[in-house]
Amino acid sequence: MEEQSDLNLLKNKSARLNPYSLVVADFEGDTMNCYDIYGTGEIPMDIILSAVTKQETKKVVFGFTPREQEGCNISLLKQEDTTLFYKTKDQNTCKENQRMFPILSRA
C-alpha cells in the first residue's frame, strides 16, 4: 500500500474535521449578505448560517441559488445589463426552476 503524501494526508484530515471551509459574507444592519459558501456540502445550510450570523441578524440575502431553499423567499433580482440568453426545449425551465448566477461569478 502506498503512503499518502503529507499534503494529501493534511487535506483528508482537514476535510473530516472542517466539512465547510469558507463563507463569503458581509453585514448591513440586521441583514447578512451571503455571497457564497465553499465546502463539501455535508453540513445543512441552517447550521452553517447559525455559526456565522450575528445575534442581531434577521435576514440573509443569498448571492447564489442555495441548494436548500426551504424557508427562503425568492424574489426577482433586476439589474441593468444582466440579461441571460439560453436555448432549451422546455420553455418553462426558468419559471419552474428559479436560479441565478452567483454574484461572485460576475465581472
C-alpha positions in Angstrom: 0.0 0.0 0.0 1.3 3.4 -1.0 1.8 6.1 1.7 0.0 9.3 1.3 2.0 12.5 0.8 1.9 14.9 3.7 -0.2 17.3 1.7 -2.8 14.7 0.8 -2.9 13.5 4.4 -3.4 17.1 5.6 -6.2 17.7 3.0 -8.0 14.4 4.0 -7.8 15.2 7.7 -8.9 18.8 7.2 -11.9 17.7 5.2 -13.0 15.4 8.0 -12.5 18.0 10.7 -13.8 21.0 8.8 -16.6 20.0 6.4 -17.1 23.5 5.2 -14.3 25.8 4.6 -15.3 29.3 3.7 -18.4 31.6 4.0 -18.1 34.9 2.0 -20.4 37.4 3.5 -20.8 40.9 4.8 -23.3 42.6 7.1 -25.6 45.7 6.6 -27.5 46.4 9.8 -29.7 43.3 10.5 -29.0 41.8 7.1 -26.3 39.3 6.2 -25.3 39.3 2.5 -24.1 35.7 1.9 -22.2 35.8 -1.4 -21.1 32.2 -1.4 -20.3 29.1 0.7 -17.4 26.9 -0.3 -17.2 23.5 1.1 -18.2 19.8 0.9 -22.0 20.4 1.3 -22.2 17.9 4.1 -23.5 20.4 6.7 -27.0 21.7 6.4 -27.3 25.4 5.4 -29.1 26.4 8.6 -26.2 25.1 10.8 -23.6 26.9 8.7 -25.6 30.2 8.8 -26.2 29.9 12.6 -22.4 29.7 13.0 -21.7 32.9 11.1 -24.6 35.2 11.6 -24.5 37.9 14.2 -27.0 38.0 17.1 -28.9 40.9 15.5 -29.2 39.3 12.1 -32.8 38.9 11.0 -32.4 38.4 7.3 -29.9 36.6 5.0 -29.7 37.6 1.3 -28.0 34.9 -0.9 -25.8 35.9 -3.8 -26.3 32.4 -5.3 -29.1 29.8 -5.5 -28.9 27.8 -2.4 -29.4 24.0 -2.7 -31.7 24.0 0.4 -34.5 26.5 -0.4 -37.0 25.6 2.3 -37.9 28.7 4.3 -36.5 31.0 1.6 -38.4 33.8 -0.1 -37.4 34.0 -3.7 -37.6 37.4 -5.3 -36.6 38.7 -8.8 -33.3 40.5 -9.0 -33.3 43.2 -11.6 -30.1 44.8 -12.7 -29.2 46.7 -15.8 -27.0 44.8 -18.4 -27.5 41.4 -16.8 -29.7 39.7 -19.4 -29.1 35.9 -19.9 -29.9 34.2 -23.1 -30.1 30.4 -23.3 -31.8 27.9 -25.6 -33.8 24.9 -24.3 -36.5 22.6 -25.5 -38.6 23.2 -22.3 -40.0 26.8 -22.3 -40.9 26.6 -18.6 -37.4 25.8 -17.2 -36.9 29.3 -15.7 -40.4 29.5 -14.3 -40.2 26.1 -12.6 -36.5 26.3 -11.6 -35.7 29.8 -10.5 -31.9 30.2 -10.5 -29.3 32.9 -10.5 -25.7 33.1 -11.5 -23.6 33.6 -8.4 -22.8 37.3 -7.7 -19.1 36.4 -7.3 -19.0 35.0 -10.8 -20.0 38.2 -12.4 -17.3 40.5 -14.0 
